[in-house]
Amino acid sequence: MKLTTMAIINSVDHGGPASSAMKSSIQPPFACATGAIRSLDIAGVAEMSRRRSANPTKAISITLPLSLLDEIDDKLTRTQSRSAWIANACSLHLHDDGINIPTRQLMAMLHARIDEPVLKTLLLDKLTSSNPSEEV
């Protein structure tokens, strides 16, 4: 590839059959200090190609109730992206492993965490008096 590019450049520089459009599109690559591949434009200025996204996006059109759109907009700050917020909400919904902690376990966790003696006594009483197989 490198030899072909060099041959075309030489052909263009010596008035060969290459067109001026072809001459402007020739950009031989070179490696910079960081190891990235760059190319030189006609003026000899280095150009860096854009990094490709690992997960590219696609613009779509959806219909939402105006009230839902207003709720979403109320949650966002002036600088936040509505698209990013909706994408995050969809991702959470699709990948929802859910925190499926049984009620009894949540009550026991709350009992261990709180310092309020009355509530702590009520929780302990409810936990010890109810049948473990029935829902609290």
Secondary structure, DSSP 4 states (H G I P E B T S, - for coil): -HHHHHHHHHHHHTT-S--HHHHHH---EEE-TTS-EEEE-TTS-EEEPPPPPSS----------HHHHHHHHHHS-TTS-HHHHHHHHHHHHHT-------HHHHHHHHHHH---HHHHHHHHHHHHHS-TTS--
